[in-house]
Amino acid sequence: MPIYEYVCDDCGEHYERIVMNGKTKITCPKCSSAKNTIQLSVFAAPANGSKASGGFSESSGGGCCGGACGCKN
């Protein structure tokens, strides 16, 4: 089920909705207006195929992917 981000055309409120199908009526939670614009969702992804840093190195020894959980990086 995709989550879409919207901005209300009347009051400017930003909100998210889970959309089950294209017939779902979306209304603003603040002013109940049905006039909205879908926003381009921004999500985190590593740039240039590099590995994102989660604050742990492979040699840190703690947490998943630090060696303690038995997974292979």
mmCIF file of the N, C-alpha and C atoms, coordinates in Angstrom:
data_MODEL
# 
_entry.id   MODEL 
# 
loop_
_atom_site.group_PDB 
_atom_site.id 
_atom_site.type_symbol 
_atom_site.label_atom_id 
_atom_site.label_alt_id 
_atom_site.label_comp_id 
_atom_site.label_asym_id 
_atom_site.label_entity_id 
_atom_site.label_seq_id 
_atom_site.pdbx_PDB_ins_code 
_atom_site.Cartn_x 
_atom_site.Cartn_y 
_atom_site.Cartn_z 
_atom_site.occupancy 
_atom_site.B_iso_or_equiv 
_atom_site.pdbx_formal_charge 
_atom_site.auth_seq_id 
_atom_site.auth_comp_id 
_atom_site.auth_asym_id 
_atom_site.auth_atom_id 
_atom_site.pdbx_PDB_model_num 
ATOM 1   N N  . MET A 1 1  ? 0.838   -1.172  0.000  1.00 0.00 ? 1  MET A N  1 
ATOM 2   C CA . MET A 1 1  ? 0.000   0.000   0.000  1.00 0.00 ? 1  MET A CA 1 
ATOM 3   C C  . MET A 1 1  ? 0.887   1.242   0.000  1.00 0.00 ? 1  MET A C  1 
ATOM 4   N N  . PRO A 1 2  ? 0.798   2.029   -1.037 1.00 0.00 ? 2  PRO A N  1 
ATOM 5   C CA . PRO A 1 2  ? 1.651   3.221   -1.099 1.00 0.00 ? 2  PRO A CA 1 
ATOM 6   C C  . PRO A 1 2  ? 1.155   4.340   -0.192 1.00 0.00 ? 2  PRO A C  1 
ATOM 7   N N  . ILE A 1 3  ? 2.112   5.074   0.360  1.00 0.00 ? 3  ILE A N  1 
ATOM 8   C CA . ILE A 1 3  ? 1.816   6.263   1.151  1.00 0.00 ? 3  ILE A CA 1 
ATOM 9   C C  . ILE A 1 3  ? 2.167   7.468   0.290  1.00 0.00 ? 3  ILE A C  1 
ATOM 10  N N  . TYR A 1 4  ? 1.211   8.360   0.119  1.00 0.00 ? 4  TYR A N  1 
ATOM 11  C CA . TYR A 1 4  ? 1.420   9.559   -0.685 1.00 0.00 ? 4  TYR A CA 1 
ATOM 12  C C  . TYR A 1 4  ? 1.445   10.782  0.212  1.00 0.00 ? 4  TYR A C  1 
ATOM 13  N N  . GLU A 1 5  ? 2.232   11.770  -0.166 1.00 0.00 ? 5  GLU A N  1 
ATOM 14  C CA . GLU A 1 5  ? 2.305   13.035  0.556  1.00 0.00 ? 5  GLU A CA 1 
ATOM 15  C C  . GLU A 1 5  ? 1.507   14.073  -0.226 1.00 0.00 ? 5  GLU A C  1 
ATOM 16  N N  . TYR A 1 6  ? 0.752   14.887  0.498  1.00 0.00 ? 6  TYR A N  1 
ATOM 17  C CA . TYR A 1 6  ? -0.104  15.907  -0.109 1.00 0.00 ? 6  TYR A CA 1 
ATOM 18  C C  . TYR A 1 6  ? 0.119   17.242  0.570  1.00 0.00 ? 6  TYR A C  1 
ATOM 19  N N  . VAL A 1 7  ? -0.247  18.310  -0.138 1.00 0.00 ? 7  VAL A N  1 
ATOM 20  C CA . VAL A 1 7  ? -0.342  19.640  0.455  1.00 0.00 ? 7  VAL A CA 1 
ATOM 21  C C  . VAL A 1 7  ? -1.719  20.175  0.078  1.00 0.00 ? 7  VAL A C  1 
ATOM 22  N N  . CYS A 1 8  ? -2.418  20.736  1.060  1.00 0.00 ? 8  CYS A N  1 
ATOM 23  C CA . CYS A 1 8  ? -3.755  21.277  0.835  1.00 0.00 ? 8  CYS A CA 1 
ATOM 24  C C  . CYS A 1 8  ? -3.645  22.572  0.051  1.00 0.00 ? 8  CYS A C  1 
ATOM 25  N N  . ASP A 1 9  ? -4.412  22.698  -1.021 1.00 0.00 ? 9  ASP A N  1 
ATOM 26  C CA . ASP A 1 9  ? -4.400  23.910  -1.841 1.00 0.00 ? 9  ASP A CA 1 
ATOM 27  C C  . ASP A 1 9  ? -5.082  25.085  -1.142 1.00 0.00 ? 9  ASP A C  1 
ATOM 28  N N  . ASP A 1 10 ? -5.931  24.804  -0.154 1.00 0.00 ? 10 ASP A N  1 
ATOM 29  C CA . ASP A 1 10 ? -6.648  25.881  0.540  1.00 0.00 ? 10 ASP A CA 1 
ATOM 30  C C  . ASP A 1 10 ? -5.896  26.433  1.756  1.00 0.00 ? 10 ASP A C  1 
ATOM 31  N N  . CYS A 1 11 ? -5.391  25.535  2.619  1.00 0.00 ? 11 CYS A N  1 
ATOM 32  C CA . CYS A 1 11 ? -4.769  26.024  3.858  1.00 0.00 ? 11 CYS A CA 1 
ATOM 33  C C  . CYS A 1 11 ? -3.260  25.772  3.937  1.00 0.00 ? 11 CYS A C  1 
ATOM 34  N N  . GLY A 1 12 ? -2.703  24.990  3.023  1.00 0.00 ? 12 GLY A N  1 
ATOM 35  C CA . GLY A 1 12 ? -1.264  24.748  3.004  1.00 0.00 ? 12 GLY A CA 1 
ATOM 36  C C  . GLY A 1 12 ? -0.780  23.625  3.907  1.00 0.00 ? 12 GLY A C  1 
ATOM 37  N N  . GLU A 1 13 ? -1.685  22.914  4.561  1.00 0.00 ? 13 GLU A N  1 
ATOM 38  C CA . GLU A 1 13 ? -1.325  21.805  5.447  1.00 0.00 ? 13 GLU A CA 1 
ATOM 39  C C  . GLU A 1 13 ? -0.643  20.686  4.650  1.00 0.00 ? 13 GLU A C  1 
ATOM 40  N N  . HIS A 1 14 ? 0.446   20.125  5.192  1.00 0.00 ? 14 HIS A N  1 
ATOM 41  C CA . HIS A 1 14 ? 1.126   18.975  4.595  1.00 0.00 ? 14 HIS A CA 1 
ATOM 42  C C  . HIS A 1 14 ? 0.699   17.730  5.358  1.00 0.00 ? 14 HIS A C  1 
ATOM 43  N N  . TYR A 1 15 ? 0.359   16.654  4.639  1.00 0.00 ? 15 TYR A N  1 
ATOM 44  C CA . TYR A 1 15 ? -0.093  15.426  5.279  1.00 0.00 ? 15 TYR A CA 1 
ATOM 45  C C  . TYR A 1 15 ? 0.163   14.231  4.375  1.00 0.00 ? 15 TYR A C  1 
ATOM 46  N N  . GLU A 1 16 ? 0.093   13.042  4.966  1.00 0.00 ? 16 GLU A N  1 
ATOM 47  C CA . GLU A 1 16 ? 0.301   11.788  4.242  1.00 0.00 ? 16 GLU A CA 1 
ATOM 48  C C  . GLU A 1 16 ? -0.953  10.934  4.330  1.00 0.00 ? 16 GLU A C  1 
ATOM 49  N N  . ARG A 1 17 ? -1.172  10.129  3.317  1.00 0.00 ? 17 ARG A N  1 
ATOM 50  C CA . ARG A 1 17 ? -2.309  9.209   3.302  1.00 0.00 ? 17 ARG A CA 1 
ATOM 51  C C  . ARG A 1 17 ? -1.891  7.893   2.659  1.00 0.00 ? 17 ARG A C  1 
ATOM 52  N N  . ILE A 1 18 ? -2.398  6.792   3.187  1.00 0.00 ? 18 ILE A N  1 
ATOM 53  C CA . ILE A 1 18 ? -2.256  5.494   2.540  1.00 0.00 ? 18 ILE A CA 1 
ATOM 54  C C  . ILE A 1 18 ? -3.381  5.400   1.525  1.00 0.00 ? 18 ILE A C  1 
ATOM 55  N N  . VAL A 1 19 ? -3.039  5.107   0.286  1.00 0.00 ? 19 VAL A N  1 
ATOM 56  C CA . VAL A 1 19 ? -4.029  5.072   -0.784 1.00 0.00 ? 19 VAL A CA 1 
ATOM 57  C C  . VAL A 1 19 ? -4.211  3.629   -1.233 1.00 0.00 ? 19 VAL A C  1 
ATOM 58  N N  . MET A 1 20 ? -5.398  3.094   -0.998 1.00 0.00 ? 20 MET A N  1 
ATOM 59  C CA . MET A 1 20 ? -5.701  1.712   -1.356 1.00 0.00 ? 20 MET A CA 1 
ATOM 60  C C  . MET A 1 20 ? -5.928  1.555   -2.856 1.00 0.00 ? 20 MET A C  1 
ATOM 61  N N  . ASN A 1 21 ? -6.585  2.545   -3.463 1.00 0.00 ? 21 ASN A N  1 
ATOM 62  C CA . ASN A 1 21 ? -6.845  2.511   -4.905 1.00 0.00 ? 21 ASN A CA 1 
ATOM 63  C C  . ASN A 1 21 ? -7.023  3.944   -5.404 1.00 0.00 ? 21 ASN A C  1 
ATOM 64  N N  . GLY A 1 22 ? -7.156  4.099   -6.706 1.00 0.00 ? 22 GLY A N  1 
ATOM 65  C CA . GLY A 1 22 ? -7.278  5.428   -7.300 1.00 0.00 ? 22 GLY A CA 1 
ATOM 66  C C  . GLY A 1 22 ? -8.591  6.127   -7.011 1.00 0.00 ? 22 GLY A C  1 
ATOM 67  N N  . LYS A 1 23 ? -9.549  5.440   -6.410 1.00 0.00 ? 23 LYS A N  1 
ATOM 68  C CA . LYS A 1 23 ? -10.864 6.032   -6.128 1.00 0.00 ? 23 LYS A CA 1 
ATOM 69  C C  . LYS A 1 23 ? -10.976 6.582   -4.710 1.00 0.00 ? 23 LYS A C  1 
ATOM 70  N N  . THR A 1 24 ? -9.894  6.467   -3.927 1.00 0.00 ? 24 THR A N  1 
ATOM 71  C CA . THR A 1 24 ? -9.905  6.952   -2.554 1.00 0.00 ? 24 THR A CA 1 
ATOM 72  C C  . THR A 1 24 ? -9.982  8.473   -2.537 1.00 0.00 ? 24 THR A C  1 
ATOM 73  N N  . LYS A 1 25 ? -10.956 9.029   -1.803 1.00 0.00 ? 25 LYS A N  1 
ATOM 74  C CA . LYS A 1 25 ? -11.104 10.472  -1.704 1.00 0.00 ? 25 LYS A CA 1 
ATOM 75  C C  . LYS A 1 25 ? -10.191 10.978  -0.596 1.00 0.00 ? 25 LYS A C  1 
ATOM 76  N N  . ILE A 1 26 ? -9.332  11.931  -0.947 1.00 0.00 ? 26 ILE A N  1 
ATOM 77  C CA . ILE A 1 26 ? -8.360  12.484  -0.013 1.00 0.00 ? 26 ILE A CA 1 
ATOM 78  C C  . ILE A 1 26 ? -8.837  13.867  0.424  1.00 0.00 ? 26 ILE A C  1 
ATOM 79  N N  . THR A 1 27 ? -8.940  14.070  1.740  1.00 0.00 ? 27 THR A N  1 
ATOM 80  C CA . THR A 1 27 ? -9.324  15.379  2.271  1.00 0.00 ? 27 THR A CA 1 
ATOM 81  C C  . THR A 1 27 ? -8.300  15.835  3.304  1.00 0.00 ? 27 THR A C  1 
ATOM 82  N N  . CYS A 1 28 ? -8.165  17.129  3.440  1.00 0.00 ? 28 CYS A N  1 
ATOM 83  C CA . CYS A 1 28 ? -7.229  17.732  4.381  1.00 0.00 ? 28 CYS A CA 1 
ATOM 84  C C  . CYS A 1 28 ? -7.692  17.479  5.824  1.00 0.00 ? 28 CYS A C  1 
ATOM 85  N N  . PRO A 1 29 ? -6.776  17.043  6.695  1.00 0.00 ? 29 PRO A N  1 
ATOM 86  C CA . PRO A 1 29 ? -7.162  16.802  8.091  1.00 0.00 ? 29 PRO A CA 1 
ATOM 87  C C  . PRO A 1 29 ? -7.419  18.087  8.869  1.00 0.00 ? 29 PRO A C  1 
ATOM 88  N N  . LYS A 1 30 ? -6.921  19.215  8.366  1.00 0.00 ? 30 LYS A N  1 
ATOM 89  C CA . LYS A 1 30 ? -7.076  20.487  9.073  1.00 0.00 ? 30 LYS A CA 1 
ATOM 90  C C  . LYS A 1 30 ? -8.360  21.209  8.678  1.00 0.00 ? 30 LYS A C  1 
ATOM 91  N N  . CYS A 1 31 ? -8.619  21.326  7.347  1.00 0.00 ? 31 CYS A N  1 
ATOM 92  C CA . CYS A 1 31 ? -9.771  22.118  6.903  1.00 0.00 ? 31 CYS A CA 1 
ATOM 93  C C  . CYS A 1 31 ? -10.809 21.300  6.124  1.00 0.00 ? 31 CYS A C  1 
ATOM 94  N N  . SER A 1 32 ? -10.556 20.018  5.917  1.00 0.00 ? 32 SER A N  1 
ATOM 95  C CA . SER A 1 32 ? -11.464 19.085  5.215  1.00 0.00 ? 32 SER A CA 1 
ATOM 96  C C  . SER A 1 32 ? -11.641 19.394  3.737  1.00 0.00 ? 32 SER A C  1 
ATOM 97  N N  . SER A 1 33 ? -10.773 20.205  3.167  1.00 0.00 ? 33 SER A N  1 
ATOM 98  C CA . SER A 1 33 ? -10.856 20.520  1.744  1.00 0.00 ? 33 SER A CA 1 
ATOM 99  C C  . SER A 1 33 ? -10.418 19.306  0.918  1.00 0.00 ? 33 SER A C  1 
ATOM 100 N N  . ALA A 1 34 ? -11.062 19.116  -0.214 1.00 0.00 ? 34 ALA A N  1 
ATOM 101 C CA . ALA A 1 34 ? -10.687 18.037  -1.127 1.00 0.00 ? 34 ALA A CA 1 
ATOM 102 C C  . ALA A 1 34 ? -9.711  18.523  -2.192 1.00 0.00 ? 34 ALA A C  1 
ATOM 103 N N  . LYS A 1 35 ? -9.361  19.826  -2.139 1.00 0.00 ? 35 LYS A N  1 
ATOM 104 C CA . LYS A 1 35 ? -8.410  20.379  -3.103 1.00 0.00 ? 35 LYS A CA 1 
ATOM 105 C C  . LYS A 1 35 ? -7.004  20.178  -2.563 1.00 0.00 ? 35 LYS A C  1 
ATOM 106 N N  . ASN A 1 36 ? -6.232  19.302  -3.215 1.00 0.00 ? 36 ASN A N  1 
ATOM 107 C CA . ASN A 1 36 ? -4.881  19.038  -2.756 1.00 0.00 ? 36 ASN A CA 1 
ATOM 108 C C  . ASN A 1 36 ? -3.970  18.767  -3.939 1.00 0.00 ? 36 ASN A C  1 
ATOM 109 N N  . THR A 1 37 ? -2.680  18.858  -3.680 1.00 0.00 ? 37 THR A N  1 
ATOM 110 C CA . THR A 1 37 ? -1.668  18.567  -4.685 1.00 0.00 ? 37 THR A CA 1 
ATOM 111 C C  . THR A 1 37 ? -0.768  17.482  -4.129 1.00 0.00 ? 37 THR A C  1 
ATOM 112 N N  . ILE A 1 38 ? -0.561  16.432  -4.910 1.00 0.00 ? 38 ILE A N  1 
ATOM 113 C CA . ILE A 1 38 ? 0.329   15.360  -4.482 1.00 0.00 ? 38 ILE A CA 1 
ATOM 114 C C  . ILE A 1 38 ? 1.766   15.851  -4.598 1.00 0.00 ? 38 ILE A C  1 
ATOM 115 N N  . GLN A 1 39 ? 2.575   15.531  -3.596 1.00 0.00 ? 39 GLN A N  1 
ATOM 116 C CA . GLN A 1 39 ? 3.957   15.972  -3.548 1.00 0.00 ? 39 GLN A CA 1 
ATOM 117 C C  . GLN A 1 39 ? 4.893   14.846  -3.960 1.00 0.00 ? 39 GLN A C  1 
ATOM 118 N N  . LEU A 1 40 ? 6.037   15.214  -4.464 1.00 0.00 ? 40 LEU A N  1 
ATOM 119 C CA . LEU A 1 40 ? 7.063   14.243  -4.779 1.00 0.00 ? 40 LEU A CA 1 
ATOM 120 C C  . LEU A 1 40 ? 7.673   13.783  -3.471 1.00 0.00 ? 40 LEU A C  1 
ATOM 121 N N  . SER A 1 41 ? 7.590   12.500  -3.178 1.00 0.00 ? 41 SER A N  1 
ATOM 122 C CA . SER A 1 41 ? 8.139   11.970  -1.937 1.00 0.00 ? 41 SER A CA 1 
ATOM 123 C C  . SER A 1 41 ? 9.651   11.898  -2.028 1.00 0.00 ? 41 SER A C  1 
ATOM 124 N N  . VAL A 1 42 ? 10.303  12.287  -0.960 1.00 0.00 ? 42 VAL A N  1 
ATOM 125 C CA . VAL A 1 42 ? 11.749  12.234  -0.878 1.00 0.00 ? 42 VAL A CA 1 
ATOM 126 C C  . VAL A 1 42 ? 12.094  11.116  0.094  1.00 0.00 ? 42 VAL A C  1 
ATOM 127 N N  . PHE A 1 43 ? 12.961  10.232  -0.342 1.00 0.00 ? 43 PHE A N  1 
ATOM 128 C CA . PHE A 1 43 ? 13.359  9.132   0.526  1.00 0.00 ? 43 PHE A CA 1 
ATOM 129 C C  . PHE A 1 43 ? 14.879  9.044   0.534  1.00 0.00 ? 43 PHE A C  1 
ATOM 130 N N  . ALA A 1 44 ? 15.411  8.423   1.562  1.00 0.00 ? 44 ALA A N  1 
ATOM 131 C CA . ALA A 1 44 ? 16.856  8.304   1.695  1.00 0.00 ? 44 ALA A CA 1 
ATOM 132 C C  . ALA A 1 44 ? 17.356  7.144   0.862  1.00 0.00 ? 44 ALA A C  1 
ATOM 133 N N  . ALA A 1 45 ? 18.386  7.400   0.086  1.00 0.00 ? 45 ALA A N  1 
ATOM 134 C CA . ALA A 1 45 ? 19.034  6.367   -0.702 1.00 0.00 ? 45 ALA A CA 1 
ATOM 135 C C  . ALA A 1 45 ? 20.505  6.730   -0.825 1.00 0.00 ? 45 ALA A C  1 
ATOM 136 N N  . PRO A 1 46 ? 21.366  5.736   -0.805 1.00 0.00 ? 46 PRO A N  1 
ATOM 137 C CA . PRO A 1 46 ? 22.792  6.032   -0.957 1.00 0.00 ? 46 PRO A CA 1 
ATOM 138 C C  . PRO A 1 46 ? 23.074  6.654   -2.320 1.00 0.00 ? 46 PRO A C  1 
ATOM 139 N N  . ALA A 1 47 ? 23.911  7.659   -2.335 1.00 0.00 ? 47 ALA A N  1 
ATOM 140 C CA . ALA A 1 47 ? 24.293  8.315   -3.579 1.00 0.00 ? 47 ALA A CA 1 
ATOM 141 C C  . ALA A 1 47 ? 25.436  7.550   -4.235 1.00 0.00 ? 47 ALA A C  1 
ATOM 142 N N  . ASN A 1 48 ? 25.427  7.464   -5.553 1.00 0.00 ? 48 ASN A N  1 
ATOM 143 C CA . ASN A 1 48 ? 26.490  6.831   -6.321 1.00 0.00 ? 48 ASN A CA 1 
ATOM 144 C C  . ASN A 1 48 ? 26.777  5.392   -5.911 1.00 0.00 ? 48 ASN A C  1 
ATOM 145 N N  . GLY A 1 49 ? 25.786  4.700   -5.384 1.00 0.00 ? 49 GLY A N  1 
ATOM 146 C CA . GLY A 1 49 ? 25.956  3.305   -5.020 1.00 0.00 ? 49 GLY A CA 1 
ATOM 147 C C  . GLY A 1 49 ? 26.802  3.088   -3.783 1.00 0.00 ? 49 GLY A C  1 
ATOM 148 N N  . SER A 1 50 ? 27.094  4.155   -3.041 1.00 0.00 ? 50 SER A N  1 
ATOM 149 C CA . SER A 1 50 ? 27.906  4.002   -1.840 1.00 0.00 ? 50 SER A CA 1 
ATOM 150 C C  . SER A 1 50 ? 27.058  3.481   -0.696 1.00 0.00 ? 50 SER A C  1 
ATOM 151 N N  . LYS A 1 51 ? 27.712  2.913   0.276  1.00 0.00 ? 51 LYS A N  1 
ATOM 152 C CA . LYS A 1 51 ? 27.041  2.360   1.432  1.00 0.00 ? 51 LYS A CA 1 
ATOM 153 C C  . LYS A 1 51 ? 26.701  3.480   2.412  1.00 0.00 ? 51 LYS A C  1 
ATOM 154 N N  . ALA A 1 52 ? 25.467  3.546   2.871  1.00 0.00 ? 52 ALA A N  1 
ATOM 155 C CA . ALA A 1 52 ? 25.069  4.576   3.833  1.00 0.00 ? 52 ALA A CA 1 
ATOM 156 C C  . ALA A 1 52 ? 25.662  4.249   5.189  1.00 0.00 ? 52 ALA A C  1 
ATOM 157 N N  . SER A 1 53 ? 26.096  5.255   5.905  1.00 0.00 ? 53 SER A N  1 
ATOM 158 C CA . SER A 1 53 ? 26.679  5.054   7.216  1.00 0.00 ? 53 SER A CA 1 
ATOM 159 C C  . SER A 1 53 ? 25.589  5.087   8.267  1.00 0.00 ? 53 SER A C  1 
ATOM 160 N N  . GLY A 1 54 ? 25.510  4.043   9.075  1.00 0.00 ? 54 GLY A N  1 
ATOM 161 C CA . GLY A 1 54 ? 24.534  3.983   10.147 1.00 0.00 ? 54 GLY A CA 1 
ATOM 162 C C  . GLY A 1 54 ? 25.146  4.281   11.494 1.00 0.00 ? 54 GLY A C  1 
ATOM 163 N N  . GLY A 1 55 ? 26.398  4.765   11.487 1.00 0.00 ? 55 GLY A N  1 
ATOM 164 C CA . GLY A 1 55 ? 27.040  5.073   12.749 1.00 0.00 ? 55 GLY A CA 1 
ATOM 165 C C  . GLY A 1 55 ? 27.861  3.913   13.297 1.00 0.00 ? 55 GLY A C  1 
ATOM 166 N N  . PHE A 1 56 ? 27.787  2.738   12.666 1.00 0.00 ? 56 PHE A N  1 
ATOM 167 C CA . PHE A 1 56 ? 28.544  1.591   13.093 1.00 0.00 ? 56 PHE A CA 1 
ATOM 168 C C  . PHE A 1 56 ? 29.531  1.215   12.003 1.00 0.00 ? 56 PHE A C  1 
ATOM 169 N N  . SER A 1 57 ? 30.704  0.820   12.389 1.00 0.00 ? 57 SER A N  1 
ATOM 170 C CA . SER A 1 57 ? 31.644  0.276   11.419 1.00 0.00 ? 57 SER A CA 1 
ATOM 171 C C  . SER A 1 57 ? 31.625  -1.231  11.547 1.00 0.00 ? 57 SER A C  1 
ATOM 172 N N  . GLU A 1 58 ? 32.191  -1.915  10.587 1.00 0.00 ? 58 GLU A N  1 
ATOM 173 C CA . GLU A 1 58 ? 32.197  -3.369  10.631 1.00 0.00 ? 58 GLU A CA 1 
ATOM 174 C C  . GLU A 1 58 ? 32.954  -3.876  11.846 1.00 0.00 ? 58 GLU A C  1 
ATOM 175 N N  . SER A 1 59 ? 33.899  -3.110  12.338 1.00 0.00 ? 59 SER A N  1 
ATOM 176 C CA . SER A 1 59 ? 34.704  -3.551  13.466 1.00 0.00 ? 59 SER A CA 1 
ATOM 177 C C  . SER A 1 59 ? 34.155  -3.077  14.809 1.00 0.00 ? 59 SER A C  1 
ATOM 178 N N  . SER A 1 60 ? 32.973  -2.458  14.811 1.00 0.00 ? 60 SER A N  1 
ATOM 179 C CA . SER A 1 60 ? 32.460  -1.921  16.069 1.00 0.00 ? 60 SER A CA 1 
ATOM 180 C C  . SER A 1 60 ? 32.019  -3.014  17.021 1.00 0.00 ? 60 SER A C  1 
ATOM 181 N N  . GLY A 1 61 ? 31.655  -4.202  16.492 1.00 0.00 ? 61 GLY A N  1 
ATOM 182 C CA . GLY A 1 61 ? 31.344  -5.340  17.341 1.00 0.00 ? 61 GLY A CA 1 
ATOM 183 C C  . GLY A 1 61 ? 29.959  -5.337  17.943 1.00 0.00 ? 61 GLY A C  1 
ATOM 184 N N  . GLY A 1 62 ? 29.120  -4.347  17.718 1.00 0.00 ? 62 GLY A N  1 
ATOM 185 C CA . GLY A 1 62 ? 27.811  -4.332  18.338 1.00 0.00 ? 62 GLY A CA 1 
ATOM 186 C C  . GLY A 1 62 ? 26.708  -4.100  17.315 1.00 0.00 ? 62 GLY A C  1 
ATOM 187 N N  . GLY A 1 63 ? 25.543  -4.613  17.614 1.00 0.00 ? 63 GLY A N  1 
ATOM 188 C CA . GLY A 1 63 ? 24.398  -4.409  16.741 1.00 0.00 ? 63 GLY A CA 1 
ATOM 189 C C  . GLY A 1 63 ? 24.461  -5.242  15.468 1.00 0.00 ? 63 GLY A C  1 
ATOM 190 N N  . CYS A 1 64 ? 23.391  -5.284  14.762 1.00 0.00 ? 64 CYS A N  1 
ATOM 191 C CA . CYS A 1 64 ? 23.340  -6.033  13.528 1.00 0.00 ? 64 CYS A CA 1 
ATOM 192 C C  . CYS A 1 64 ? 24.305  -5.428  12.512 1.00 0.00 ? 64 CYS A C  1 
ATOM 193 N N  . CYS A 1 65 ? 24.933  -6.230  11.721 1.00 0.00 ? 65 CYS A N  1 
ATOM 194 C CA . CYS A 1 65 ? 25.918  -5.848  10.707 1.00 0.00 ? 65 CYS A CA 1 
ATOM 195 C C  . CYS A 1 65 ? 27.194  -5.311  11.343 1.00 0.00 ? 65 CYS A C  1 
ATOM 196 N N  . GLY A 1 66 ? 27.328  -5.460  12.636 1.00 0.00 ? 66 GLY A N  1 
ATOM 197 C CA . GLY A 1 66 ? 28.569  -5.157  13.315 1.00 0.00 ? 66 GLY A CA 1 
ATOM 198 C C  . GLY A 1 66 ? 29.312  -6.438  13.632 1.00 0.00 ? 66 GLY A C  1 
ATOM 199 N N  . GLY A 1 67 ? 28.757  -7.559  13.204 1.00 0.00 ? 67 GLY A N  1 
ATOM 200 C CA . GLY A 1 67 ? 29.399  -8.845  13.435 1.00 0.00 ? 67 GLY A CA 1 
ATOM 201 C C  . GLY A 1 67 ? 28.720  -9.673  14.508 1.00 0.00 ? 67 GLY A C  1 
ATOM 202 N N  . ALA A 1 68 ? 27.982  -9.059  15.412 1.00 0.00 ? 68 ALA A N  1 
ATOM 203 C CA . ALA A 1 68 ? 27.401  -9.771  16.530 1.00 0.00 ? 68 ALA A CA 1 
ATOM 204 C C  . ALA A 1 68 ? 26.192  -10.623 16.135 1.00 0.00 ? 68 ALA A C  1 
ATOM 205 N N  . CYS A 1 69 ? 25.512  -10.264 15.068 1.00 0.00 ? 69 CYS A N  1 
ATOM 206 C CA . CYS A 1 69 ? 24.295  -10.994 14.720 1.00 0.00 ? 69 CYS A CA 1 
ATOM 207 C C  . CYS A 1 69 ? 24.558  -12.180 13.797 1.00 0.00 ? 69 CYS A C  1 
ATOM 208 N N  . GLY A 1 70 ? 25.775  -12.299 13.276 1.00 0.00 ? 70 GLY A N  1 
ATOM 209 C CA . GLY A 1 70 ? 26.110  -13.432 12.427 1.00 0.00 ? 70 GLY A CA 1 
ATOM 210 C C  . GLY A 1 70 ? 25.817  -13.213 10.959 1.00 0.00 ? 70 GLY A C  1 
ATOM 211 N N  . CYS A 1 71 ? 25.300  -12.058 10.586 1.00 0.00 ? 71 CYS A N  1 
ATOM 212 C CA . CYS A 1 71 ? 25.027  -11.798 9.181  1.00 0.00 ? 71 CYS A CA 1 
ATOM 213 C C  . CYS A 1 71 ? 26.324  -11.474 8.472  1.00 0.00 ? 71 CYS A C  1 
ATOM 214 N N  . LYS A 1 72 ? 26.316  -11.609 7.167  1.00 0.00 ? 72 LYS A N  1 
ATOM 215 C CA . LYS A 1 72 ? 27.486  -11.271 6.378  1.00 0.00 ? 72 LYS A CA 1 
ATOM 216 C C  . LYS A 1 72 ? 27.212  -9.995  5.639  1.00 0.00 ? 72 LYS A C  1 
ATOM 217 N N  . ASN A 1 73 ? 28.041  -8.979  5.830  1.00 0.00 ? 73 ASN A N  1 
ATOM 218 C CA . ASN A 1 73 ? 27.842  -7.656  5.229  1.00 0.00 ? 73 ASN A CA 1 
ATOM 219 C C  . ASN A 1 73 ? 27.799  -7.777  3.768  1.00 0.00 ? 73 ASN A C  1 
# 
